Amino acid sequence: MASTTSSKPAENPILAYWAEISAGRETVGKKVRAVYRKLADDVEHPGRWFYSQERAEHVLRFAEEYCHHSKGKYGGKKVRLELWERAALAAVFGFIDDEGIRKYQVFALFVGKKNGKSLLSSIIGNYMLFADGEAGPEVYAVATKRDQAKIIWEEARRMVRKSPALLRRARTLVAEILTDFNNGKFKPLASDKDTLDGLNVSCALMDEIHQWKAGRDLYDVIADGVAAREQPLIVITTTAGTIRGDIYDEKYEEFTRIIEGYENGKYTDDRVLPILYELDSRNEWSDPACWKKANPGLGTIKNLATLAEKVERCKENPRLLKNVLCKEFNIPETTSESWLTFEEIRNRETFRIPDKHAENWIGPEDAETILRPRYAIGGVDLSSTTDLTAAKIIFQVPESDKIFVHSMYWLPEDNLERRVKEDKIPYDFWHERGLVRLSRGNKIDPHDVTLWFRELWEQYDIFLYAIGYDEWGAEMWASEMRQTFGADTMIPVRQGVKTLSAPMKALGADLASHRIVYNDNPVDEWCLANTTYEEDKNGNIQPKKTNNPRRRIDGAAALLDAYTVLSQKEDEYKNII
């Protein structure tokens, strides 16, 4: 909140902001536009939930009368909210039912950095501690690391110390803020330091979840901790990041589906309010007219000249672009060394495959496209006996030029808990979803892979035309597969630039154009995001792991093996499908 010049507040901030958006005076992305269209409609056409101007004004008055900036050129001065901030707070706190219970229990604000999200979150935390009317409020600033959890809490504590009215009613201690008048407390909470049992959370402020590793467990603990409260509130504030396959991706996907559900009705959750400020396309980064889509405080809270300088540096040095896209424009990305960008990898298209009797299905239940492939090409990366193993089939159907992918992964059963804890990768969640299977004991049994291919053949009537594999250490398994599927089925794929360069470049182009449909499989997406490459002096490439050994690329390797075989046998394959 950069501006301290008070202006007469709009009678209804939601309608006022929507009027600015719909008139083109405020630049926002498609998702924010969809959210405020829905909110404005909810104000004008109440149902079970209705908009209370009194409840909305209560939090807005608290913010501007009792909250002070703690540092910078506005340090010590009262906060003055911008219209987009007033609209967000009014939406979170203004919709109630006949009993006065708030509609929204989760508020997600995804926004480019330096737009004041920490200050806004601190205001909410202090409001929930001092003014929400909850008996014994427990407010927590939550993160996986203590230092991260303290950022919002420290801002809130400084805010209290700058406000004589709040300071009279609170004790600001080293590690908590206490309010004796209502038996309340506000403290930082981190899974790496604190015991999380027995929480009775009234408000949780989750900051920068893009940095969380193994974050789903922490989120679930906090979500369970609000169960006893009548009107709890979880606040998620974050920019985008480069950690794929964790809580950020899970929540981003959920919030996106909720927003899309406003129009298609496929997925709804009335208790969640997601406001996702981001560019509509990665290609908009160089257009100043689009910058505010990810930065609603641009020119007031956030310095426009500084952002323009960063963009110019990216034009001169493209290596800087991924970081700017993530932090300034809120575009989820892969690491700077990755083979493909997240936008090139991300493909949410899904399909379903029925079994012979249409009793079981491959793919998500809500997928509209139903396919009945007869012939497929397999790809396998056996890895070592204790690592992640990946197998997949790729196939085409006559009515489409797309290449469809169905995958399975394996881990040793005895290692699952340790790998989740040490690697901080949600293998357990993927196992629950049926995306990862477990081999008994502490080693991968290659026979499990054979059984999976047999399952596709016997249950889904998918015949394996050919299977590409890395023959290193896999000949015993390959011999078993030949006995099952035929001697000519197994095709060794020699690893190295001579064999893999052309297929890898073609696969990258097909992924970027979204020709490769991997059924929105998060393990596939994670493996692709982890994949980098090495290039020789002639421009030939081959896959390479990132510098982090815990970021597996097995799914990408298996896909490339299958794709290499498809490239070799494309004409033959198309003649039989």
Secondary structure, DSSP 8 states (H G I E B T S, - for coil): ----------S-HHHHHHHHHHTTSS---HHHHHHHHHHHHHHHS-SSSEE-HHHHHHHHHHHHHH-B--SGGGTTSB----HHHHHHHHHHHHEE-TT--BS-SEEEEE--TTSSHHHHHHHHHHHHHHTS--SS-EEEEEESSHHHHHHHHHHHHHHHHH-HHHHTT-EE-SS-EEEGGGTEEEEEEETTTS--TT---SEEEEE-GGG-SSHHHHHHHHHHHTTT-SS-EEEEEE---S--SSHHHHHHHHHHHHHHHHHH-SS--TTEEEEE---SSGGGGG-GGGGGGT-TTBTTTB-HHHHHHHHHHHHH-GGGHHHHHHHTT------TTBSS-HHHH------BEE-TTSSSEES-TT---B---SEEEEEEE---SSS-EEEEEEE--TT---EEEEEEEEEEGGGHHHHHHHH---HHHHHHTTSEEEESTTS--HHHHHHHHHHHHHHH--EEEEEEE--TT-HHHHHHHHHHH-TTTEEE---SHHHHHHHHHHHHHHHHTT-EE-TT-HHHHHHHHH-EEEE-TTS-EEEE--S-TTS--HHHHHHHHHHHHHHHSHHHHHHH-
